[in-house]
Amino acid sequence: MRRSVLAVPAALVIALAGCTVAEPESSEVPSSTPSATASESPTPSPTATEEPVAEWPQCSDDYVFADNQAGIGQLAGTRDEVLAALAPRGEFAAPDALDGLDVLCVVTTTGYVDGAPAENGERQGVDISVALVAAEPLPDPVLQAWAAANGYEPSTGDEFAERVRPAEADGSSSKIVWVPMSYRGWDEAALAEQSVLLGFELALDDRTVVFYDFAPLPG
């Protein structure tokens, strides 16, 4: 069930995009008599049917910035500089992992892997996709089934262990992990603060789902 919307910070703007459909052109067929004109109704062009694409709201920039500031290895700089570097966008790198779940919001940011750069000075890039998911319907069985079906194995025996897939020949790899909000060390007060940043109400048993998509190793 979707959560009630809270007072949204001024920095959070929701844009609604509309679309227009061009009307088909009508054609006129001249008759053999100059004084009469026969018109034909245009034949509608066939339209291709497409499978609906999941569209979820993007987690707010306020949430992204606060999450970066609270994390290990956070980026330095002003709010605008940090957001420009992270390039947040409203997508999730493995959308089918969320099928059937009540997704509250998603966001993907871009960063670099910690550690020494390659000999050419480059670092390995990583796209980090985050989805905040409601506790009902229970996400865990769905995510476990998706991970197993796609070759992601638990790294430990912990209930909420990272699921990792073997790296490709070029060094690209990915992993997925999900935990309840309570595992993030948030109490009710912290959860209320995060809810204000996001613009909707969170619960301690909601899940944070994180998918890491590592780019090929720099040559």
N, C-alpha and C positions, 0 to 999 in steps of 0.2 A: 504494500500500500504506500502510495506517495506520501511524503511528509508535508506538513503544513509549512507554508512559506513564511519566513520571519522578515523583519525589517531588513531590507537589503542595503548594504553600504553604498555610498555615492559612487564608488569606483566600479561597482558591478552594474553593467548595462546589458540588457538582453535585447538583441536586435532580431526583429522578425522580418524575414524576407518573403516577398510575394513573387508570383510568377504570372506572366500573361501569355495567352495563346492567340496566335495570329489567326484571324478569320480566313477561311479559304476564299480564293478569288472566284467570282461568278463569271460564267462565260455566256456570251450571246451568239446565237446562230442566226444569220440573216436569212429571211425567207425569200422566195422568188418574187414576192410582191413587195414593191418599195414601201407601201404604206403600212405594212404589218411586220412586227418583229417578234420572233419566237424566242423565249428564254428557257434555259434548262437549269434545273437546280443542281448546284455543285455536288459532286459525289464526295462524301467525307473520306479523307485519306485514312488508311488503316494505321492504327497506332500500336506500337509494340508494347507488350505488357512486360513489366520488369518486377523481379522480386523486391519487396520492400527492404530498404536498407535501415538498419537500426540507427536511430539518431537519439543521442542522450545529451542532456545539458552539460555544458563545460563547467568544471569546478572553477570557482572564482579566482581571479588574480590575487585577491587578498589572501585566500587560503594557500595558494601556491607560494607566495612570498613568505608568509609566516611559517610554512612547512620547511622551506629552505633555510630560514634563519634558525630554526630549532634543530636542524639536522647536523650530522657530523660532516665536516668538509663543505660547509655552506659557502656560497659565493659571496664575495665582498662587493660593496658598492651600494649605490642608492637603490631605491625600490625600482625605478625605471630601468636602471642598468642591469639589475638582477633579472628582471622579467625579460628584458631584451636578450640576455644571454641564454635563458632557459627556453625561450620561444614557446610558451604554453599554447596548446591547441586542443580543441574538443574532439579527441579521438582516442581509441584504445587499440593497441597494436594487435591484439588477438580477440577481436569482437565476438567470435563464435564461442569463446570460453564463457561469455556472459549470457548466453541464450537461456531464456526462461527466468532470469533473475530480475529482481526489482532494482535497477541501476539508478542511483540517485544523481550521480554526476561522474564524468570522466575527464581526464586531462593527461596529455603526453608532453613531456619536456625532454630537452636534449642536453646531454652532458658528456663528460669524459671519464674514463676509468682511472682510478687512482694508481699511482706507481710511476716508475721511471718511463719517460717516453722512449720510443723506438730510436734507432741510430739516426734516422732522418729528422728527429725532433718532433715527430707526430705522436699523438696519443690515440688510443682506441676510443672511438665514440660509442655512446650508448643512448638509446631512446628509452625513457622510463615512463611507462603507462600506468596510471593510477585510476582505479574505479572504486567509488564508495557505493556499497551494495547493502540494501536493507536485509535484516535478519530473517525475514519471511518473504517468499519461501526460502527454506534453509539453503544457503549457498554451497555449503561444504560438499555434499554428495555430487552436485553438478560439477563443481570445479575439480574434484578428485577424478570423476569419470573422464572429463575433458583432458586432464593432464595425462592420465594413463593411456588414453586413446591416441595421444599425440607424442608419446615417447618421453614424457617427463617423469623422472624417478625421484622419490623423496631422498634428500641428502642425509637425513637422520631419521630416527624413529619417533621424533616428536610429532604431536598431533598436527601442528601447523608448520611443518618443516618446508623449506624451499624445495620445489620440484625443478630438477635440472635436466636438460637434454644434452647429449654429447655434442661437442663442438664440430662444426663442419670443417672441411679440408682447408678453407681459407681463414679459419680462426673465428668466424662468426658463430655466435651461440645465443641462447636465450634461457630464461628461467622464470618461474612464476611462484608467488607466495601470497597467502592470504591469512589475515589474523583479525580477531575481533578488535573493536576500538579499545577495549579494556587492556589488550596486550600492548598498546602503545603507551601505557602509563598514564592515560587520561582518567581523571575522576570526573564527577558530575560538573564541577566548576569549569574544568578545562574543556569538557565536552560542550558546555554552554557557549564558551568563547569561540570554539570552532564552528558551532552552529551559526553564530552571528556572522562570522567570516564567509561561510558558505551561502547563507540565505535560506537554509532549511534546517529542520530539527534532526539531530543525530541521536542514536541510542547506543549504549555501551556494547550491546550485542550485535550491532551492525558490523559489516566486514570492510576492511581495506584490502583490495586486491591489487598487487603490483606485478607488472610484467616487464622484465628487462630484456631488451633486444640489443645485443652487442654487435657492432659493425665488424667487418673483416679486420684482422690485425693489419696495422700499417706496414707497408713494405720497407 
